[in-house]
Amino acid sequence: MDRPGILHVFSPLPHVSPFDMTMAYDAGFDAVIPYPNVALGEIPGLVQDVIFPRSPKDLRRSAILVGGRDGGIAMDMVDAAKEAMVPPFEVSILADPSGAFTTAAAVVACVERKLQQQHQMELEGARVVIFGGTGPIGVATGVIASLAGATTTLVDYQSIDVALSKAAEYNRRRNTNLRGAYGCSDADNARLVSGQDVVICTAKAGVQVLSASVLGDARRLKVAADINARPPAGIEGINPKDDGVPAQYATGAPGAVSIGPLTIGKVKVRTQQALLRSMLATARPVYLDLAHAFRTARELL
């Protein structure tokens, strides 16, 4: 008889995400155990407490989810967890801080599909700008797009230093070629969207970042995507259910299409569920991160 499926959720924050815990139960785990306020130095001890109570055969029914809000911290925690494994005592690990990795995977997979369907174009060689690009979802979106071959810019609305720092950090971590930029006004944003093939908004919910007048300057625009489901939309004119709807606001680019947050959200949920289920189904431990999330989202589409 199989042992109960146990997911151990490590988070450096004071609370573990209720969203993640619900997703884990829905994916089939029998128990989901939260560990808030976890420091990086505590990871080895926690991991060894996870792996040693069960035989190597039964450990396939144990897994770890690394949450929190910071992608870099999550990556460091995964590295520390992997180093603490004692083969054959190993368990699967999924990194998905704030759901950022699976959300980013869904965004880029949806954009890629519309580029191919509507414009016969690949991500490789495309120009992509991400507003709210220094937050967890924005950075993860940028990493995936850059690794797929897009020329990718992360935009911060407060500080060019933050944008450049985040780009440099992840270029070092993931061997990407991210750029940083600053945009706090319509004039800044109009300059930033000009010449871009793809505009993505991953900014804080309930804040309109790009007005329709700004998007009128995006003469090369092919796809615009927004993850913000709470009004107002991050990009004016995008509706939550848009899935390749002509972007009427992009007056200078008549072939441009929109992707809304509910369309992206459906793919994100399916991606996270598939990754969680894969940790229960595998006979050998797997370590799942941005690349696996993107590959899964692509397959689902």
C-alpha positions in Angstrom: 0.0 0.0 0.0 1.3 3.5 -0.9 2.2 5.8 1.9 0.2 9.0 2.2 1.4 11.7 -0.1 3.0 14.5 1.9 4.0 17.9 0.6 6.3 20.0 2.8 6.0 23.7 2.0 9.0 25.9 2.9 8.5 29.7 2.9 10.7 32.5 4.2 7.6 34.6 4.8 5.4 34.7 8.0 2.6 32.8 6.2 2.5 30.0 3.7 0.3 30.7 0.7 -3.3 29.4 1.0 -3.4 29.2 -2.8 -0.4 26.8 -2.9 -1.8 24.6 -0.1 -5.2 24.4 -1.9 -3.5 23.6 -5.2 -1.5 20.8 -3.5 -4.5 19.2 -2.0 -6.4 19.4 -5.3 -3.4 17.8 -7.0 -3.8 14.7 -4.8 -1.5 15.2 -1.8 -3.0 13.7 1.4 -1.2 16.1 3.7 0.3 19.6 3.1 2.5 20.8 5.9 3.4 24.5 6.1 6.8 25.8 7.4 6.7 29.6 7.6 9.7 31.9 8.5 12.2 29.4 7.1 15.8 30.8 6.9 18.2 29.6 4.3 20.5 28.1 7.0 17.6 25.9 8.3 17.0 24.2 5.0 19.5 21.3 5.4 18.1 20.3 8.8 14.5 20.4 7.6 15.3 18.5 4.4 17.0 15.7 6.4 14.0 15.5 8.7 11.9 15.0 5.6 14.0 12.3 3.9 15.0 10.0 6.8 11.7 8.8 8.3 10.8 6.9 5.1 12.6 4.2 3.1 13.9 5.3 -0.3 11.0 3.5 -2.0 8.4 5.3 0.1 10.1 8.7 -0.3 8.5 9.0 -3.8 5.4 9.9 -1.8 7.1 12.9 -0.1 7.9 16.1 -1.8 8.9 19.8 -1.1 7.5 23.0 -2.5 9.6 26.1 -2.0 7.4 29.2 -1.9 7.9 32.8 -0.6 8.0 35.8 -2.9 11.6 36.2 -4.0 12.8 34.0 -6.9 16.4 34.4 -6.0 15.8 33.2 -2.4 13.7 30.3 -3.7 16.6 29.3 -6.1 19.0 29.4 -3.2 16.7 27.3 -1.0 16.4 24.7 -3.8 20.2 24.5 -4.2 20.6 24.1 -0.4 17.9 21.4 -0.4 19.5 19.4 -3.2 22.8 19.6 -1.4 21.2 18.2 1.8 19.9 15.1 0.1 21.7 11.8 0.9 21.1 9.4 -2.0 19.2 7.2 -2.2 17.2 9.3 0.4 15.9 12.0 -2.0 12.6 13.7 -2.6 11.2 15.8 -5.5 11.3 19.6 -5.2 9.2 22.3 -6.9 10.2 26.0 -6.8 7.3 28.3 -7.3 7.5 31.5 -5.1 4.2 33.4 -5.1 3.2 31.1 -8.0 5.5 33.3 -10.0 7.3 30.6 -11.9 4.1 28.9 -13.1 2.4 32.2 -13.8 5.4 33.4 -15.9 5.4 30.1 -17.7 1.7 30.6 -18.6 2.2 34.2 -19.8 5.1 33.4 -22.1 3.5 30.2 -23.4 0.3 32.1 -24.2 2.3 34.9 -25.9 4.3 32.4 -27.9 1.2 30.7 -29.2 -0.3 34.0 -30.4 2.9 35.1 -32.0 2.9 31.8 -33.9 -0.8 31.7 -34.8 -1.4 35.4 -35.6 2.0 36.5 -36.9 3.9 33.3 -37.9 6.7 34.5 -35.6 8.7 32.8 -32.9 9.8 34.2 -29.5 13.4 33.9 -30.7 14.4 37.3 -32.0 11.2 39.0 -30.7 11.5 42.2 -28.7 9.7 41.9 -25.4 9.2 44.6 -22.7 7.8 43.7 -19.2 6.2 46.4 -17.0 6.3 45.5 -13.4 9.3 43.6 -14.5 11.3 43.7 -11.2 8.6 41.9 -9.2 8.6 38.1 -8.8 6.4 37.3 -11.8 8.0 40.0 -14.0 11.5 38.7 -13.4 10.4 35.1 -14.0 8.7 36.1 -17.2 11.8 37.9 -18.3 14.0 34.9 -17.6 11.8 32.5 -19.6 11.4 34.9 -22.5 15.2 35.6 -22.6 16.1 32.0 -22.5 13.7 31.4 -25.4 15.7 33.9 -27.4 13.7 37.1 -27.0 15.4 40.5 -26.5 13.9 41.2 -23.1 13.6 44.4 -21.0 12.5 44.6 -17.4 10.9 47.9 -16.5 10.7 49.3 -12.9 8.5 52.4 -12.3 10.6 53.7 -9.3 14.2 53.2 -10.0 16.6 52.4 -12.9 19.0 51.1 -10.3 16.6 48.4 -9.2 15.9 47.4 -12.8 19.5 47.2 -13.7 20.3 45.3 -10.5 17.6 42.7 -11.1 18.6 42.2 -14.7 22.2 41.7 -13.7 21.3 39.3 -10.8 19.4 37.0 -13.1 21.8 37.3 -16.0 24.3 35.9 -13.5 22.0 33.3 -12.0 20.4 31.9 -15.2 22.8 33.0 -18.0 20.1 35.3 -19.6 20.6 38.6 -21.4 18.0 40.8 -19.6 18.0 44.5 -19.8 16.8 47.0 -17.2 14.8 50.2 -17.8 12.9 52.9 -15.9 9.4 54.1 -16.7 7.2 56.3 -14.4 5.4 58.5 -16.9 3.4 58.1 -20.1 6.3 59.6 -22.0 8.7 57.1 -20.6 6.3 54.2 -21.3 5.6 55.4 -24.8 9.3 55.4 -25.5 9.7 51.9 -24.0 6.8 50.3 -26.0 8.0 51.8 -29.3 9.6 49.2 -31.5 8.5 46.3 -29.2 6.8 43.1 -30.6 5.4 42.1 -27.2 4.2 44.1 -24.3 3.5 42.3 -21.0 2.2 43.8 -17.8 3.0 42.0 -14.5 2.6 45.0 -12.3 0.7 45.2 -9.0 -3.0 44.3 -9.2 -5.5 47.2 -9.5 -3.0 49.7 -11.1 -3.3 50.8 -14.7 0.3 51.0 -16.0 -0.3 51.6 -19.7 -3.0 53.8 -21.2 -4.5 53.2 -24.6 -2.8 56.4 -25.8 0.6 55.0 -24.9 0.0 51.7 -26.8 -0.8 53.8 -29.8 2.9 54.4 -30.1 3.7 50.7 -30.3 4.0 50.5 -34.1 5.5 47.0 -34.1 3.2 45.6 -31.4 2.0 42.0 -32.1 0.9 40.7 -28.7 -0.1 42.5 -25.4 -0.6 40.5 -22.3 -1.8 41.5 -18.8 -1.9 39.3 -15.6 -4.0 41.8 -13.6 -7.5 40.5 -13.0 -8.6 43.3 -10.6 -9.9 46.5 -12.2 -8.5 48.6 -13.6 -6.6 46.5 -16.1 -2.8 47.0 -16.1 -3.1 47.7 -19.8 -6.1 49.8 -20.7 -8.4 48.0 -23.2 -7.5 44.4 -22.2 -10.4 42.4 -21.0 -9.9 39.4 -18.6 -11.1 36.8 -21.1 -9.2 38.1 -24.1 -7.4 35.3 -26.0 -6.2 36.7 -29.2 -8.7 39.5 -29.5 -7.7 42.3 -31.8 -6.2 45.1 -29.7 -8.3 48.0 -30.9 -6.3 50.4 -28.6 -3.1 49.7 -30.5 -4.0 52.1 -33.3 -0.6 52.0 -34.8 -0.4 48.2 -35.0 -3.6 46.9 -36.5 -2.6 43.2 -36.3 -1.9 43.3 -32.6 -3.9 41.0 -30.3 -4.6 40.9 -26.5 -4.3 38.2 -23.9 -6.2 38.7 -20.6 -5.5 37.5 -17.1 -8.3 34.8 -17.0 -6.8 33.2 -20.1 -3.4 33.2 -18.6 -4.7 32.1 -15.2 -6.3 29.0 -16.6 -3.0 27.9 -18.1 -1.2 28.8 -14.9 -3.5 26.6 -12.7 -3.2 23.7 -15.1 0.6 24.1 -15.2 1.0 24.2 -11.4 -1.4 21.2 -11.0 0.5 19.2 -13.6 3.9 19.9 -11.8 2.5 19.0 -8.4 0.9 15.8 -9.7 4.2 14.8 -11.4 6.0 14.8 -8.1 3.5 12.2 -6.8 3.7 10.1 -10.0 7.4 9.9 -10.5 9.4 6.9 -9.4 12.6 9.0 -9.1 13.0 12.5 -7.6 12.6 15.5 -9.9 13.7 19.1 -9.4 11.2 21.4 -11.1 11.9 25.0 -11.8 11.2 27.7 -14.4 12.3 25.6 -17.4 10.0 22.7 -16.4 7.1 25.1 -15.8 7.5 26.6 -19.2 7.9 23.2 -20.9 4.7 22.0 -19.2 2.7 25.2 -20.1 3.8 24.8 -23.7 2.6 21.2 -23.7 -0.7 22.1 -22.2 -1.3 24.6 -25.0 
